[in-house]
Each structure stands twice: as structure tokens, then as C-alpha cells.
Amino acid sequence: MPWQQKINFLIGQPVGISLANGQGTSGVLCGTSDNKLLVIEYLYQAQFALKQYDFHMIQDINGFPPCQNPEPLY
């Protein structure tokens, strides 16, 4: 499925984003505006940033998979 068709299903969810330049990023997908993805990304400590990615920069977008092991690992 083209990544544009995934957007509505992934709003409010943690996502991984593959960029056309070979890099990637992750965060919570907030929505779209003016052909841009709006993503909240963690910076450090208690700081987050709303970043915007032009649609032409994006190769793919995927939701995070569920955790495989619900048991504590201690």
C-alpha cells in the first residue's frame, strides 16, 4: 500500500519514517498539513519537538510493531 494511504490509520501512533535520502526517523504521527507530515520527536530529558517533513522527502512510513514479550526481562 502506498505510504500516503497509511496516514489516517497511523495518526496518534508511534511510527518509523524512511526518508528518500536513506535516513530515517521515528516519533508520534500528529497528522498532515500543506503536504507535510507532522511528527512529534523526542529530543532529550523532557523535551520534544514537532517536526515537519515534506511529502516529497518520504519514501515510506510504518507503525511500530507490538512488543513480542509481555513478560518483564529482569
mmCIF file of the N, C-alpha and C atoms, coordinates in Angstrom:
data_MODEL
# 
_entry.id   MODEL 
# 
loop_
_atom_site.group_PDB 
_atom_site.id 
_atom_site.type_symbol 
_atom_site.label_atom_id 
_atom_site.label_alt_id 
_atom_site.label_comp_id 
_atom_site.label_asym_id 
_atom_site.label_entity_id 
_atom_site.label_seq_id 
_atom_site.pdbx_PDB_ins_code 
_atom_site.Cartn_x 
_atom_site.Cartn_y 
_atom_site.Cartn_z 
_atom_site.occupancy 
_atom_site.B_iso_or_equiv 
_atom_site.pdbx_formal_charge 
_atom_site.auth_seq_id 
_atom_site.auth_comp_id 
_atom_site.auth_asym_id 
_atom_site.auth_atom_id 
_atom_site.pdbx_PDB_model_num 
ATOM 1   N N  . MET A 1 1  ? 0.851  -1.171  0.000  1.00 0.00 ? 1  MET A N  1 
ATOM 2   C CA . MET A 1 1  ? 0.000  0.000   0.000  1.00 0.00 ? 1  MET A CA 1 
ATOM 3   C C  . MET A 1 1  ? 0.898  1.236   0.000  1.00 0.00 ? 1  MET A C  1 
ATOM 4   N N  . PRO A 1 2  ? 0.589  2.223   -0.833 1.00 0.00 ? 2  PRO A N  1 
ATOM 5   C CA . PRO A 1 2  ? 1.371  3.465   -0.817 1.00 0.00 ? 2  PRO A CA 1 
ATOM 6   C C  . PRO A 1 2  ? 1.321  4.121   0.562  1.00 0.00 ? 2  PRO A C  1 
ATOM 7   N N  . TRP A 1 3  ? 2.427  4.737   0.946  1.00 0.00 ? 3  TRP A N  1 
ATOM 8   C CA . TRP A 1 3  ? 2.508  5.281   2.310  1.00 0.00 ? 3  TRP A CA 1 
ATOM 9   C C  . TRP A 1 3  ? 1.441  6.332   2.573  1.00 0.00 ? 3  TRP A C  1 
ATOM 10  N N  . GLN A 1 4  ? 1.010  7.073   1.550  1.00 0.00 ? 4  GLN A N  1 
ATOM 11  C CA . GLN A 1 4  ? 0.001  8.112   1.748  1.00 0.00 ? 4  GLN A CA 1 
ATOM 12  C C  . GLN A 1 4  ? -1.324 7.523   2.245  1.00 0.00 ? 4  GLN A C  1 
ATOM 13  N N  . GLN A 1 5  ? -1.608 6.281   1.856  1.00 0.00 ? 5  GLN A N  1 
ATOM 14  C CA . GLN A 1 5  ? -2.846 5.627   2.274  1.00 0.00 ? 5  GLN A CA 1 
ATOM 15  C C  . GLN A 1 5  ? -2.779 5.136   3.718  1.00 0.00 ? 5  GLN A C  1 
ATOM 16  N N  . LYS A 1 6  ? -1.595 5.085   4.306  1.00 0.00 ? 6  LYS A N  1 
ATOM 17  C CA . LYS A 1 6  ? -1.426 4.616   5.684  1.00 0.00 ? 6  LYS A CA 1 
ATOM 18  C C  . LYS A 1 6  ? -1.648 5.725   6.714  1.00 0.00 ? 6  LYS A C  1 
ATOM 19  N N  . ILE A 1 7  ? -1.563 6.981   6.282  1.00 0.00 ? 7  ILE A N  1 
ATOM 20  C CA . ILE A 1 7  ? -1.543 8.111   7.215  1.00 0.00 ? 7  ILE A CA 1 
ATOM 21  C C  . ILE A 1 7  ? -2.724 8.102   8.175  1.00 0.00 ? 7  ILE A C  1 
ATOM 22  N N  . ASN A 1 8  ? -3.946 8.004   7.663  1.00 0.00 ? 8  ASN A N  1 
ATOM 23  C CA . ASN A 1 8  ? -5.130 8.098   8.529  1.00 0.00 ? 8  ASN A CA 1 
ATOM 24  C C  . ASN A 1 8  ? -5.176 7.006   9.584  1.00 0.00 ? 8  ASN A C  1 
ATOM 25  N N  . PHE A 1 9  ? -4.620 5.830   9.279  1.00 0.00 ? 9  PHE A N  1 
ATOM 26  C CA . PHE A 1 9  ? -4.602 4.721   10.234 1.00 0.00 ? 9  PHE A CA 1 
ATOM 27  C C  . PHE A 1 9  ? -3.540 4.907   11.310 1.00 0.00 ? 9  PHE A C  1 
ATOM 28  N N  . LEU A 1 10 ? -2.540 5.741   11.035 1.00 0.00 ? 10 LEU A N  1 
ATOM 29  C CA . LEU A 1 10 ? -1.383 5.862   11.926 1.00 0.00 ? 10 LEU A CA 1 
ATOM 30  C C  . LEU A 1 10 ? -1.362 7.137   12.766 1.00 0.00 ? 10 LEU A C  1 
ATOM 31  N N  . ILE A 1 11 ? -2.302 8.046   12.557 1.00 0.00 ? 11 ILE A N  1 
ATOM 32  C CA . ILE A 1 11 ? -2.317 9.287   13.338 1.00 0.00 ? 11 ILE A CA 1 
ATOM 33  C C  . ILE A 1 11 ? -2.472 8.965   14.823 1.00 0.00 ? 11 ILE A C  1 
ATOM 34  N N  . GLY A 1 12 ? -1.606 9.564   15.632 1.00 0.00 ? 12 GLY A N  1 
ATOM 35  C CA . GLY A 1 12 ? -1.600 9.329   17.073 1.00 0.00 ? 12 GLY A CA 1 
ATOM 36  C C  . GLY A 1 12 ? -0.778 8.124   17.495 1.00 0.00 ? 12 GLY A C  1 
ATOM 37  N N  . GLN A 1 13 ? -0.163 7.436   16.531 1.00 0.00 ? 13 GLN A N  1 
ATOM 38  C CA . GLN A 1 13 ? 0.607  6.221   16.807 1.00 0.00 ? 13 GLN A CA 1 
ATOM 39  C C  . GLN A 1 13 ? 2.106  6.482   16.629 1.00 0.00 ? 13 GLN A C  1 
ATOM 40  N N  . PRO A 1 14 ? 2.941  5.678   17.302 1.00 0.00 ? 14 PRO A N  1 
ATOM 41  C CA . PRO A 1 14 ? 4.381  5.762   17.040 1.00 0.00 ? 14 PRO A CA 1 
ATOM 42  C C  . PRO A 1 14 ? 4.681  5.187   15.658 1.00 0.00 ? 14 PRO A C  1 
ATOM 43  N N  . VAL A 1 15 ? 5.504  5.893   14.893 1.00 0.00 ? 15 VAL A N  1 
ATOM 44  C CA . VAL A 1 15 ? 5.815  5.477   13.529 1.00 0.00 ? 15 VAL A CA 1 
ATOM 45  C C  . VAL A 1 15 ? 7.307  5.587   13.253 1.00 0.00 ? 15 VAL A C  1 
ATOM 46  N N  . GLY A 1 16 ? 7.748  4.804   12.295 1.00 0.00 ? 16 GLY A N  1 
ATOM 47  C CA . GLY A 1 16 ? 9.074  4.937   11.722 1.00 0.00 ? 16 GLY A CA 1 
ATOM 48  C C  . GLY A 1 16 ? 8.916  5.495   10.321 1.00 0.00 ? 16 GLY A C  1 
ATOM 49  N N  . ILE A 1 17 ? 9.757  6.446   9.961  1.00 0.00 ? 17 ILE A N  1 
ATOM 50  C CA . ILE A 1 17 ? 9.653  7.103   8.662  1.00 0.00 ? 17 ILE A CA 1 
ATOM 51  C C  . ILE A 1 17 ? 10.961 6.909   7.908  1.00 0.00 ? 17 ILE A C  1 
ATOM 52  N N  . SER A 1 18 ? 10.869 6.314   6.712  1.00 0.00 ? 18 SER A N  1 
ATOM 53  C CA . SER A 1 18 ? 12.025 6.191   5.825  1.00 0.00 ? 18 SER A CA 1 
ATOM 54  C C  . SER A 1 18 ? 12.038 7.388   4.895  1.00 0.00 ? 18 SER A C  1 
ATOM 55  N N  . LEU A 1 19 ? 13.158 8.084   4.873  1.00 0.00 ? 19 LEU A N  1 
ATOM 56  C CA . LEU A 1 19 ? 13.285 9.262   4.018  1.00 0.00 ? 19 LEU A CA 1 
ATOM 57  C C  . LEU A 1 19 ? 13.958 8.889   2.698  1.00 0.00 ? 19 LEU A C  1 
ATOM 58  N N  . ALA A 1 20 ? 13.688 9.659   1.665  1.00 0.00 ? 20 ALA A N  1 
ATOM 59  C CA . ALA A 1 20 ? 14.215 9.380   0.333  1.00 0.00 ? 20 ALA A CA 1 
ATOM 60  C C  . ALA A 1 20 ? 15.741 9.449   0.286  1.00 0.00 ? 20 ALA A C  1 
ATOM 61  N N  . ASN A 1 21 ? 16.373 10.174  1.212  1.00 0.00 ? 21 ASN A N  1 
ATOM 62  C CA . ASN A 1 21 ? 17.837 10.296  1.220  1.00 0.00 ? 21 ASN A CA 1 
ATOM 63  C C  . ASN A 1 21 ? 18.529 9.135   1.936  1.00 0.00 ? 21 ASN A C  1 
ATOM 64  N N  . GLY A 1 22 ? 17.760 8.128   2.354  1.00 0.00 ? 22 GLY A N  1 
ATOM 65  C CA . GLY A 1 22 ? 18.337 6.959   3.010  1.00 0.00 ? 22 GLY A CA 1 
ATOM 66  C C  . GLY A 1 22 ? 18.338 7.036   4.520  1.00 0.00 ? 22 GLY A C  1 
ATOM 67  N N  . GLN A 1 23 ? 18.028 8.182   5.080  1.00 0.00 ? 23 GLN A N  1 
ATOM 68  C CA . GLN A 1 23 ? 17.947 8.321   6.526  1.00 0.00 ? 23 GLN A CA 1 
ATOM 69  C C  . GLN A 1 23 ? 16.554 7.935   6.999  1.00 0.00 ? 23 GLN A C  1 
ATOM 70  N N  . GLY A 1 24 ? 16.390 7.908   8.304  1.00 0.00 ? 24 GLY A N  1 
ATOM 71  C CA . GLY A 1 24 ? 15.092 7.605   8.880  1.00 0.00 ? 24 GLY A CA 1 
ATOM 72  C C  . GLY A 1 24 ? 14.912 8.339   10.188 1.00 0.00 ? 24 GLY A C  1 
ATOM 73  N N  . THR A 1 25 ? 13.682 8.366   10.653 1.00 0.00 ? 25 THR A N  1 
ATOM 74  C CA . THR A 1 25 ? 13.363 8.997   11.919 1.00 0.00 ? 25 THR A CA 1 
ATOM 75  C C  . THR A 1 25 ? 12.151 8.293   12.499 1.00 0.00 ? 25 THR A C  1 
ATOM 76  N N  . SER A 1 26 ? 11.857 8.588   13.751 1.00 0.00 ? 26 SER A N  1 
ATOM 77  C CA . SER A 1 26 ? 10.679 7.999   14.381 1.00 0.00 ? 26 SER A CA 1 
ATOM 78  C C  . SER A 1 26 ? 10.072 9.001   15.346 1.00 0.00 ? 26 SER A C  1 
ATOM 79  N N  . GLY A 1 27 ? 8.808  8.801   15.633 1.00 0.00 ? 27 GLY A N  1 
ATOM 80  C CA . GLY A 1 27 ? 8.083  9.667   16.550 1.00 0.00 ? 27 GLY A CA 1 
ATOM 81  C C  . GLY A 1 27 ? 6.612  9.321   16.511 1.00 0.00 ? 27 GLY A C  1 
ATOM 82  N N  . VAL A 1 28 ? 5.798  10.208  17.041 1.00 0.00 ? 28 VAL A N  1 
ATOM 83  C CA . VAL A 1 28 ? 4.346  10.020  17.023 1.00 0.00 ? 28 VAL A CA 1 
ATOM 84  C C  . VAL A 1 28 ? 3.787  10.884  15.901 1.00 0.00 ? 28 VAL A C  1 
ATOM 85  N N  . LEU A 1 29 ? 3.033  10.252  15.010 1.00 0.00 ? 29 LEU A N  1 
ATOM 86  C CA . LEU A 1 29 ? 2.439  10.974  13.885 1.00 0.00 ? 29 LEU A CA 1 
ATOM 87  C C  . LEU A 1 29 ? 1.251  11.789  14.370 1.00 0.00 ? 29 LEU A C  1 
ATOM 88  N N  . CYS A 1 30 ? 1.337  13.104  14.204 1.00 0.00 ? 30 CYS A N  1 
ATOM 89  C CA . CYS A 1 30 ? 0.267  14.009  14.648 1.00 0.00 ? 30 CYS A CA 1 
ATOM 90  C C  . CYS A 1 30 ? -0.741 14.297  13.548 1.00 0.00 ? 30 CYS A C  1 
ATOM 91  N N  . GLY A 1 31 ? -0.336 14.206  12.304 1.00 0.00 ? 31 GLY A N  1 
ATOM 92  C CA . GLY A 1 31 ? -1.241 14.491  11.202 1.00 0.00 ? 31 GLY A CA 1 
ATOM 93  C C  . GLY A 1 31 ? -0.485 15.046  10.018 1.00 0.00 ? 31 GLY A C  1 
ATOM 94  N N  . THR A 1 32 ? -1.220 15.750  9.146  1.00 0.00 ? 32 THR A N  1 
ATOM 95  C CA . THR A 1 32 ? -0.627 16.373  7.971  1.00 0.00 ? 32 THR A CA 1 
ATOM 96  C C  . THR A 1 32 ? -1.116 17.815  7.853  1.00 0.00 ? 32 THR A C  1 
ATOM 97  N N  . SER A 1 33 ? -0.336 18.615  7.150  1.00 0.00 ? 33 SER A N  1 
ATOM 98  C CA . SER A 1 33 ? -0.718 19.996  6.864  1.00 0.00 ? 33 SER A CA 1 
ATOM 99  C C  . SER A 1 33 ? 0.099  20.480  5.670  1.00 0.00 ? 33 SER A C  1 
ATOM 100 N N  . ASP A 1 34 ? -0.563 20.986  4.655  1.00 0.00 ? 34 ASP A N  1 
ATOM 101 C CA . ASP A 1 34 ? 0.119  21.549  3.480  1.00 0.00 ? 34 ASP A CA 1 
ATOM 102 C C  . ASP A 1 34 ? 1.145  20.589  2.890  1.00 0.00 ? 34 ASP A C  1 
ATOM 103 N N  . ASN A 1 35 ? 0.743  19.327  2.656  1.00 0.00 ? 35 ASN A N  1 
ATOM 104 C CA . ASN A 1 35 ? 1.619  18.298  2.086  1.00 0.00 ? 35 ASN A CA 1 
ATOM 105 C C  . ASN A 1 35 ? 2.872  18.057  2.919  1.00 0.00 ? 35 ASN A C  1 
ATOM 106 N N  . LYS A 1 36 ? 2.708  18.112  4.242  1.00 0.00 ? 36 LYS A N  1 
ATOM 107 C CA . LYS A 1 36 ? 3.792  17.799  5.173  1.00 0.00 ? 36 LYS A CA 1 
ATOM 108 C C  . LYS A 1 36 ? 3.262  16.864  6.245  1.00 0.00 ? 36 LYS A C  1 
ATOM 109 N N  . LEU A 1 37 ? 4.106  15.913  6.660  1.00 0.00 ? 37 LEU A N  1 
ATOM 110 C CA . LEU A 1 37 ? 3.797  15.085  7.831  1.00 0.00 ? 37 LEU A CA 1 
ATOM 111 C C  . LEU A 1 37 ? 4.209  15.854  9.071  1.00 0.00 ? 37 LEU A C  1 
ATOM 112 N N  . LEU A 1 38 ? 3.388  15.817  10.095 1.00 0.00 ? 38 LEU A N  1 
ATOM 113 C CA . LEU A 1 38 ? 3.694  16.453  11.375 1.00 0.00 ? 38 LEU A CA 1 
ATOM 114 C C  . LEU A 1 38 ? 3.985  15.347  12.382 1.00 0.00 ? 38 LEU A C  1 
ATOM 115 N N  . VAL A 1 39 ? 5.187  15.353  12.923 1.00 0.00 ? 39 VAL A N  1 
ATOM 116 C CA . VAL A 1 39 ? 5.661  14.275  13.791 1.00 0.00 ? 39 VAL A CA 1 
ATOM 117 C C  . VAL A 1 39 ? 6.271  14.869  15.055 1.00 0.00 ? 39 VAL A C  1 
ATOM 118 N N  . ILE A 1 40 ? 5.834  14.374  16.211 1.00 0.00 ? 40 ILE A N  1 
ATOM 119 C CA . ILE A 1 40 ? 6.460  14.755  17.485 1.00 0.00 ? 40 ILE A CA 1 
ATOM 120 C C  . ILE A 1 40 ? 7.646  13.815  17.707 1.00 0.00 ? 40 ILE A C  1 
ATOM 121 N N  . GLU A 1 41 ? 8.829  14.393  17.878 1.00 0.00 ? 41 GLU A N  1 
ATOM 122 C CA . GLU A 1 41 ? 10.037 13.604  18.109 1.00 0.00 ? 41 GLU A CA 1 
ATOM 123 C C  . GLU A 1 41 ? 10.639 13.962  19.462 1.00 0.00 ? 41 GLU A C  1 
ATOM 124 N N  . TYR A 1 42 ? 11.222 12.964  20.090 1.00 0.00 ? 42 TYR A N  1 
ATOM 125 C CA . TYR A 1 42 ? 11.900 13.158  21.372 1.00 0.00 ? 42 TYR A CA 1 
ATOM 126 C C  . TYR A 1 42 ? 13.262 13.795  21.125 1.00 0.00 ? 42 TYR A C  1 
ATOM 127 N N  . LEU A 1 43 ? 13.610 14.797  21.923 1.00 0.00 ? 43 LEU A N  1 
ATOM 128 C CA . LEU A 1 43 ? 14.928 15.424  21.836 1.00 0.00 ? 43 LEU A CA 1 
ATOM 129 C C  . LEU A 1 43 ? 15.825 14.903  22.950 1.00 0.00 ? 43 LEU A C  1 
ATOM 130 N N  . TYR A 1 44 ? 15.584 15.332  24.182 1.00 0.00 ? 44 TYR A N  1 
ATOM 131 C CA . TYR A 1 44 ? 16.318 14.841  25.345 1.00 0.00 ? 44 TYR A CA 1 
ATOM 132 C C  . TYR A 1 44 ? 15.601 15.312  26.589 1.00 0.00 ? 44 TYR A C  1 
ATOM 133 N N  . GLN A 1 45 ? 15.930 14.679  27.726 1.00 0.00 ? 45 GLN A N  1 
ATOM 134 C CA . GLN A 1 45 ? 15.278 14.946  29.008 1.00 0.00 ? 45 GLN A CA 1 
ATOM 135 C C  . GLN A 1 45 ? 13.770 14.953  28.801 1.00 0.00 ? 45 GLN A C  1 
ATOM 136 N N  . ALA A 1 46 ? 13.089 16.040  29.055 1.00 0.00 ? 46 ALA A N  1 
ATOM 137 C CA . ALA A 1 46 ? 11.634 16.096  28.878 1.00 0.00 ? 46 ALA A CA 1 
ATOM 138 C C  . ALA A 1 46 ? 11.264 17.001  27.706 1.00 0.00 ? 46 ALA A C  1 
ATOM 139 N N  . GLN A 1 47 ? 12.136 17.056  26.694 1.00 0.00 ? 47 GLN A N  1 
ATOM 140 C CA . GLN A 1 47 ? 11.895 17.954  25.565 1.00 0.00 ? 47 GLN A CA 1 
ATOM 141 C C  . GLN A 1 47 ? 11.527 17.180  24.301 1.00 0.00 ? 47 GLN A C  1 
ATOM 142 N N  . PHE A 1 48 ? 10.500 17.675  23.642 1.00 0.00 ? 48 PHE A N  1 
ATOM 143 C CA . PHE A 1 48 ? 10.016 17.097  22.395 1.00 0.00 ? 48 PHE A CA 1 
ATOM 144 C C  . PHE A 1 48 ? 9.897  18.217  21.372 1.00 0.00 ? 48 PHE A C  1 
ATOM 145 N N  . ALA A 1 49 ? 9.917  17.862  20.097 1.00 0.00 ? 49 ALA A N  1 
ATOM 146 C CA . ALA A 1 49 ? 9.789  18.864  19.036 1.00 0.00 ? 49 ALA A CA 1 
ATOM 147 C C  . ALA A 1 49 ? 8.793  18.375  17.994 1.00 0.00 ? 49 ALA A C  1 
ATOM 148 N N  . LEU A 1 50 ? 7.968  19.287  17.502 1.00 0.00 ? 50 LEU A N  1 
ATOM 149 C CA . LEU A 1 50 ? 7.088  18.986  16.384 1.00 0.00 ? 50 LEU A CA 1 
ATOM 150 C C  . LEU A 1 50 ? 7.870  19.276  15.109 1.00 0.00 ? 50 LEU A C  1 
ATOM 151 N N  . LYS A 1 51 ? 8.127  18.232  14.333 1.00 0.00 ? 51 LYS A N  1 
ATOM 152 C CA . LYS A 1 51 ? 8.879  18.398  13.092 1.00 0.00 ? 51 LYS A CA 1 
ATOM 153 C C  . LYS A 1 51 ? 7.950  18.180  11.905 1.00 0.00 ? 51 LYS A C  1 
ATOM 154 N N  . GLN A 1 52 ? 8.305  18.812  10.793 1.00 0.00 ? 52 GLN A N  1 
ATOM 155 C CA . GLN A 1 52 ? 7.514  18.723  9.573  1.00 0.00 ? 52 GLN A CA 1 
ATOM 156 C C  . GLN A 1 52 ? 8.377  18.122  8.469  1.00 0.00 ? 52 GLN A C  1 
ATOM 157 N N  . TYR A 1 53 ? 7.825  17.146  7.760  1.00 0.00 ? 53 TYR A N  1 
ATOM 158 C CA . TYR A 1 53 ? 8.533  16.502  6.657  1.00 0.00 ? 53 TYR A CA 1 
ATOM 159 C C  . TYR A 1 53 ? 7.699  16.636  5.395  1.00 0.00 ? 53 TYR A C  1 
ATOM 160 N N  . ASP A 1 54 ? 8.268  17.295  4.360  1.00 0.00 ? 54 ASP A N  1 
ATOM 161 C CA . ASP A 1 54 ? 7.581  17.419  3.077  1.00 0.00 ? 54 ASP A CA 1 
ATOM 162 C C  . ASP A 1 54 ? 7.308  16.031  2.500  1.00 0.00 ? 54 ASP A C  1 
ATOM 163 N N  . PHE A 1 55 ? 6.159  15.879  1.890  1.00 0.00 ? 55 PHE A N  1 
ATOM 164 C CA . PHE A 1 55 ? 5.785  14.587  1.315  1.00 0.00 ? 55 PHE A CA 1 
ATOM 165 C C  . PHE A 1 55 ? 6.847  14.076  0.338  1.00 0.00 ? 55 PHE A C  1 
ATOM 166 N N  . HIS A 1 56 ? 7.485  14.963  -0.434 1.00 0.00 ? 56 HIS A N  1 
ATOM 167 C CA . HIS A 1 56 ? 8.464  14.511  -1.425 1.00 0.00 ? 56 HIS A CA 1 
ATOM 168 C C  . HIS A 1 56 ? 9.724  13.930  -0.773 1.00 0.00 ? 56 HIS A C  1 
ATOM 169 N N  . MET A 1 57 ? 9.923  14.177  0.528  1.00 0.00 ? 57 MET A N  1 
ATOM 170 C CA . MET A 1 57 ? 11.090 13.649  1.247  1.00 0.00 ? 57 MET A CA 1 
ATOM 171 C C  . MET A 1 57 ? 10.865 12.224  1.744  1.00 0.00 ? 57 MET A C  1 
ATOM 172 N N  . ILE A 1 58 ? 9.624  11.747  1.711  1.00 0.00 ? 58 ILE A N  1 
ATOM 173 C CA . ILE A 1 58 ? 9.260  10.495  2.372  1.00 0.00 ? 58 ILE A CA 1 
ATOM 174 C C  . ILE A 1 58 ? 9.226  9.339   1.381  1.00 0.00 ? 58 ILE A C  1 
ATOM 175 N N  . GLN A 1 59 ? 9.866  8.239   1.786  1.00 0.00 ? 59 GLN A N  1 
ATOM 176 C CA . GLN A 1 59 ? 9.850  7.021   0.982  1.00 0.00 ? 59 GLN A CA 1 
ATOM 177 C C  . GLN A 1 59 ? 8.788  6.057   1.495  1.00 0.00 ? 59 GLN A C  1 
ATOM 178 N N  . ASP A 1 60 ? 8.673  5.932   2.830  1.00 0.00 ? 60 ASP A N  1 
ATOM 179 C CA . ASP A 1 60 ? 7.687  5.019   3.417  1.00 0.00 ? 60 ASP A CA 1 
ATOM 180 C C  . ASP A 1 60 ? 7.451  5.411   4.870  1.00 0.00 ? 60 ASP A C  1 
ATOM 181 N N  . ILE A 1 61 ? 6.349  4.924   5.407  1.00 0.00 ? 61 ILE A N  1 
ATOM 182 C CA . ILE A 1 61 ? 6.015  5.149   6.812  1.00 0.00 ? 61 ILE A CA 1 
ATOM 183 C C  . ILE A 1 61 ? 5.371  3.877   7.337  1.00 0.00 ? 61 ILE A C  1 
ATOM 184 N N  . ASN A 1 62 ? 5.776  3.469   8.539  1.00 0.00 ? 62 ASN A N  1 
ATOM 185 C CA . ASN A 1 62 ? 5.249  2.240   9.132  1.00 0.00 ? 62 ASN A CA 1 
ATOM 186 C C  . ASN A 1 62 ? 5.002  2.437   10.615 1.00 0.00 ? 62 ASN A C  1 
ATOM 187 N N  . GLY A 1 63 ? 3.922  1.824   11.097 1.00 0.00 ? 63 GLY A N  1 
ATOM 188 C CA . GLY A 1 63 ? 3.649  1.827   12.523 1.00 0.00 ? 63 GLY A CA 1 
ATOM 189 C C  . GLY A 1 63 ? 4.603  0.894   13.243 1.00 0.00 ? 63 GLY A C  1 
ATOM 190 N N  . PHE A 1 64 ? 4.835  1.179   14.515 1.00 0.00 ? 64 PHE A N  1 
ATOM 191 C CA . PHE A 1 64 ? 5.679  0.309   15.322 1.00 0.00 ? 64 PHE A CA 1 
ATOM 192 C C  . PHE A 1 64 ? 4.962  -1.021  15.545 1.00 0.00 ? 64 PHE A C  1 
ATOM 193 N N  . PRO A 1 65 ? 5.708  -2.129  15.572 1.00 0.00 ? 65 PRO A N  1 
ATOM 194 C CA . PRO A 1 65 ? 5.091  -3.418  15.886 1.00 0.00 ? 65 PRO A CA 1 
ATOM 195 C C  . PRO A 1 65 ? 4.828  -3.516  17.385 1.00 0.00 ? 65 PRO A C  1 
ATOM 196 N N  . PRO A 1 66 ? 3.923  -4.420  17.779 1.00 0.00 ? 66 PRO A N  1 
ATOM 197 C CA . PRO A 1 66 ? 3.700  -4.615  19.216 1.00 0.00 ? 66 PRO A CA 1 
ATOM 198 C C  . PRO A 1 66 ? 4.912  -5.299  19.851 1.00 0.00 ? 66 PRO A C  1 
ATOM 199 N N  . CYS A 1 67 ? 5.041  -5.158  21.154 1.00 0.00 ? 67 CYS A N  1 
ATOM 200 C CA . CYS A 1 67 ? 6.110  -5.845  21.883 1.00 0.00 ? 67 CYS A CA 1 
ATOM 201 C C  . CYS A 1 67 ? 5.872  -7.348  21.798 1.00 0.00 ? 67 CYS A C  1 
ATOM 202 N N  . GLN A 1 68 ? 6.941  -8.103  21.583 1.00 0.00 ? 68 GLN A N  1 
ATOM 203 C CA . GLN A 1 68 ? 6.823  -9.549  21.418 1.00 0.00 ? 68 GLN A CA 1 
ATOM 204 C C  . GLN A 1 68 ? 6.732  -10.294 22.741 1.00 0.00 ? 68 GLN A C  1 
ATOM 205 N N  . ASN A 1 69 ? 7.366  -9.752  23.787 1.00 0.00 ? 69 ASN A N  1 
ATOM 206 C CA . ASN A 1 69 ? 7.430  -10.459 25.055 1.00 0.00 ? 69 ASN A CA 1 
ATOM 207 C C  . ASN A 1 69 ? 6.803  -9.590  26.142 1.00 0.00 ? 69 ASN A C  1 
ATOM 208 N N  . PRO A 1 70 ? 5.557  -9.891  26.543 1.00 0.00 ? 70 PRO A N  1 
ATOM 209 C CA . PRO A 1 70 ? 4.918  -9.067  27.572 1.00 0.00 ? 70 PRO A CA 1 
ATOM 210 C C  . PRO A 1 70 ? 5.477  -9.298  28.972 1.00 0.00 ? 70 PRO A C  1 
ATOM 211 N N  . GLU A 1 71 ? 6.312  -10.318 29.159 1.00 0.00 ? 71 GLU A N  1 
ATOM 212 C CA . GLU A 1 71 ? 6.891  -10.623 30.467 1.00 0.00 ? 71 GLU A CA 1 
ATOM 213 C C  . GLU A 1 71 ? 8.054  -9.678  30.765 1.00 0.00 ? 71 GLU A C  1 
ATOM 214 N N  . PRO A 1 72 ? 8.226  -9.263  32.017 1.00 0.00 ? 72 PRO A N  1 
ATOM 215 C CA . PRO A 1 72 ? 9.401  -8.451  32.379 1.00 0.00 ? 72 PRO A CA 1 
ATOM 216 C C  . PRO A 1 72 ? 10.694 -9.224  32.116 1.00 0.00 ? 72 PRO A C  1 
ATOM 217 N N  . LEU A 1 73 ? 11.740 -8.523  31.732 1.00 0.00 ? 73 LEU A N  1 
ATOM 218 C CA . LEU A 1 73 ? 13.015 -9.168  31.395 1.00 0.00 ? 73 LEU A CA 1 
ATOM 219 C C  . LEU A 1 73 ? 14.059 -8.988  32.482 1.00 0.00 ? 73 LEU A C  1 
ATOM 220 N N  . TYR A 1 74 ? 13.684 -8.979  33.749 1.00 0.00 ? 74 TYR A N  1 
ATOM 221 C CA . TYR A 1 74 ? 14.653 -8.802  34.825 1.00 0.00 ? 74 TYR A CA 1 
ATOM 222 C C  . TYR A 1 74 ? 14.939 -10.088 35.534 1.00 0.00 ? 74 TYR A C  1 
# 
